[in-house]
């Protein structure tokens, strides 16, 4: 039952007893975030300036490719984690991620960039999923919100750092090769860290036994869990649609904000600063949001986060001055911070421990499927309405999502509700 060659006495729940492994997982997720963050500033501009991609729909194909892979592989990762364990899936994610920066560095065409983002989606789907799931395993139910806040903070701190650093490198040395050499070193370090990370499934067995669940009983089928998370359980349905809508907003920041700012004459360094501030506000505020949800509940923070996302998109629609772009990025980052770790915590509250990896995988399938659908929709809408109109349309979508969450979601934190009901 132990994660290493020990006994049951080695396995305890809580942040304190597992502080070192928890810290290693948080550090590894910094590097997971830095891999995807290295694209945030550079790749949209690479498409415009190096490959002369004129169509927004074609340009956003790299995000569509990312979402088409990441969403389904979140589900695959969760199922594999429940069967194989967390650590092998984390390692698989890093093996998919290491080639990505070098493919981008050498890409002779935009098609290569799209292909690299298929692997990036696999890296994020496997690796980020496992840092999330492993932290939940370690801390148990009492500190779940805090654990997820730390996990998402660490990941998006990495996104923020890499967005700003690659923007600065691109401003000084050009879009290639230096920013992608930096990203290649980041991916290699992330892979090497896996050697020090241990398996956490023994903690799942302990939590299941303490909660009266039989960890050795047959797990619910994938079809059963998929139906619960997608439509049968109203609270889980609310979480899935909220995560899906949030990724439309993030797609706009990833692709439309750099394009809109470049069209207004902003230098790549300023674009990188705005992208970095968005990720930094998102990442840092999640520490507080996760902790607060353990005390105030999940639902108020999720609804507030969707509303702030919509408000930030409205700011982006009218932004011309640098300070307005910064305010829009901060508002959207804060909104995402309030809901991002809390949605994961809410799903974890409802899911039974033995099938938690699968339930989180289904939720993250829908959440990150928003990249694939959002990339197509944002590209089409922006092509017809220009970025300003796309920002307005997306703001309306986020506000409708907030209303749906109010209608469907029941508070999950206390008392804990079983996925079987």
CORMOMO-V901276 format. One line per field, one symbol per residue. phi: phi as a letter, one per 30 degrees, with the letter a starting at -180 (. if undefined). psi: psi as a letter, one per 20 degrees, with the letter a starting at -180 (. if undefined). burial: b if it has 9 or more other C-alpha atoms within 8 Angstrom, else e. A space follows every 10 residues. Layout:
phi->???
psi->???
burial->???
//
This chain:
phi->.ddbdbcedd cbckdedced ddddddddde deddddddce cddeddddcc chdddddddd dddededddd eddedddddd ddccjddddd dedddddede dddddcedad dddddddddd ddeddddded ddddddeddi ddcddddddd ddeddddded dddddddddd ddbjdbceed dedddeddde dddeecccdc dedddddddd ciccdcddde dedddedddd bdcddddddd dddddddddd ddddcddedd ddddjddddd eddddddedd ddddddeddd ddddccjdde dddddddded dddddddcdb dedddddddd ddddddddcd dddddddddd ddedcdeddd ddedededdd dddddddddd dddccieedd edddddeddd dddddedcdc ecdbddcddd c
psi->iqiambrhii oqqqggikgg hghghgghhg hghhghhihh ggghhggghh jlohphgggj hhhggghhgg ghhggggggh hhghrgghhg ggghhhhhig hhghgipirh hhggghighg ggghggghgh hghhggggha hhkgggghgg ghgggigggg ghggghgggh hhirhqighh gghghghggg ghhhhiprqj hhhghggghh jjqoiiqpqq qhgggggghg hgohghgggg hghghhhggh hgggghghgg hhhjjqqhhg ghgghhhghg hgghihgggg ghhihirggh hgghggghgg ghhhghhjpg qghggggggg ghggghhhhg hhggggghgh qqghjggggh ggghgggiih ggghgggggg ghhhirhghg ggghggghhh hgghghhhpp pihpqppqii .
burial->ebbeeeeeee bbbbbeebee bbebbbbbbb bbbbbbbbbb bbebbbbbee bebeebbbbb bbbbbbbbbb bbbbbbbbbb bbeebbbebb bbbbbbbbbb bbbbbebeeb ebbbbbbbbb bbbbbbbbbb bbbbbbbbbb eebbbbbbbb bbbbbbbbbb bbbbbbbbbb beebbbebbb bbbbebbbbb bebbeebebb bbbbbbbbbe eebebeeeee eeeebbbbbb bebbbbbbbb bbbbbbbbbb bbbbbbbbbb bbeeebebbe bbbbbbbbbb bbbbbbbbbb bbbbeebbbe bbbbbbbbbb bbbbbbbebe eeebbbbbbb bbbbbbbbbb bbbbbbbbbb bbbbbbbbbb bbbbbbbbbb bbbbbbebbb bbbebbbbbb bbebbbbbbe bbbbbbebbe ebbeeeebee e
//
